[in-house]
Amino acid sequence: MDLSWLSDPYALLGLLTLIVLEVVLGVDNLIFVAILAEKLPPSQRDRARVIGLSLALVMRLFMLAGISHLVKLTSPLFTVFGQPFSGRDLIMLGGGLFLLFKATMELHERLEGVEDHESEGQKAYAGFAAVVVQILVLDAVFSIDSVVTAIGMAEHLTVMMTAVVIAMVLMILASKPLTRFVNAHPTVVMLCLGFLLMIGFSLVADGFGFHIPKGYLYAAIGFSVLIEVFNQVANVNRQRYINSRNTFRSRTADTVLRLLGSAPLHGGTSGEPEQEQRKDEGETAFAQNERAMIHSVLTLAERPIRVIATPRSDIHRLDLSQPRDSQRQVLRDSPYSRLLVVGSGGIDEPLGIVARKDLLAQVLDGEELNVTAALRQPLVLPEGMTVLKAMEAFRQQAADMAFVVNEFGSLEGIVTLKDLMEAIAGDFPEEHERNEQPAIVQNEDGSLDLEGSLELVTLEQYIHLGDFEDEDFHTVAGLLMDRLERIPRLDDSIVVGNWEIRVTEQKGNRTERVCIRPLSDTADE
């Protein structure tokens, strides 16, 4: 083997130039290899790329070894209507038609959705041998230009083979990340198929004797790639903007829903609630209530229990400091099976919980009614504990009720297993609550009538007001109080983003219900 060229700087410069040209000529080859490899099961894709490109390397080396025969391919073999055809022309014509056919079929599959067809729950993959053969046939088409370029750029056969080997090794190394990038960006796949159509057309034209300068093709490809780069950057910036508006856990919930085949909960930006935006869409993997449930589960670790607890003002209590007849009246009229028991210290010093069935057992046994003997001590949880940790505490203590206290030990509310379940699956109204107004009412004008105690996490399933992850409030009433910097009053209103929040029902210091309506410019959208 003649290695004298190693001391020739012009030969080394030609080798470097040839390597660059071989890589450039092999880019479109790699793109199609990436598309073909996608048809295989994930475990076989790397092997198919390596085997296909390795066999292609061997084929190119054999073609270079038969360089004298390749040169003769430019001699006319026959003439049709005055147009001479050489062996090279026939290869170009056949390869161009092959590229046009394959690219058209791939475009048809993606435009018609055939690629997403599943049989018996399993994606239909192509055969390993068939894909490798297609890679070989494809590379045979591109090898002609590659080998002809090598012949025109170098004088030594060793230089040509070295350049081809180095270029193919680079292509093999680049095939996996390129495939990963192409498969992760569907618009890039469509663009690459457009390139293949253009290249196939140029090869057919070259086969008929109409040579299209490569500079025109590369200019068109380069311009298209530049536009696609801008498009990808715009998509990344848009996603970053959307992510900045949602909490981390909300983004996680959307990601999980997207992986499960369902539309994210925060995809819309218009003034209509999300249900109205998607009501005319086709079937999804999950119904709206199922998506809301998944979102609720994924946000349990950031929601404090004080927002799901029954506030102290709504707790039904049995006061032992009152006369016995008054106590009996409370036990008779209360719709709840368990009551908070207080004494002379009031609700700030609760004595415990009493179950009405335990008192009934005393009466049935002929005993005197003794509330103190039937007292039970529930769990005591800090108001800042998250719902997720509270569920774990309930599970470990086998409890069904807990006191929620503030940092001073004062009672803030009561949490039950029902409250924890409603934090995941929504309201479960009891019989005495069924005539009450729902927590959220959607009006025909696009506005929402809702409870002031509604969690912002729940409201985000309908509209997006903003990112309140780091705020101290967690309810709509808390948002009003924070913006007004005082206790809200009837007809008070604030503007948050493109929404106006107005107090429609106020009872003392408690905001009972509010109306949220889109501003005029949002409604027009």
Secondary structure, 3 states (H helix, E strand, C coil): CCCHHHHCHHHHHHHHHHHHHHHHHHHHHHHHHHHHHCCCCHHHHHHHHHHHHHHHHHHHHHHHHCHHHHHHCCCEEEEECCEEEEHHHHHHHHHHHHHHHHHHHHHHHHHHCHHHCEECCEECCCCHHHHHHHHHHHHHHHHHHHHHHHHHHCCCHHHHHHHHHHHHHHHHHHHHHHHHHHHHCHHHHHHHHHHHHHHHHHHHHHHCCCCCCHHHHHHHHHHHHHHHHHHHHHHHHHHHHHHHHCCHHHHHHHHHHHHCCCCCCCCCCCCCCHHHHCCCCCCCCCCHHHHHHHHHHHCHHHCEHHHCCEEHHHCCEEECCCCHHHHHHHHHHCCCCEEEEECCCHHHCEEEEEEHHHHHHHHHCCCCCCCHHHEECCEEEECCCEHHHHHHHHHHHCCCEEEEECCCCCEEEEEEHHHHHHHHHCCCCCHHHCCCCCCEEECCCCCEEEECCCEHHHHCCCCCCCCCCCCCCCEHHHHHHHHHCCCCCCCCEEEECCEEEEEEEEECCEEEEEEEEECHHHHHC
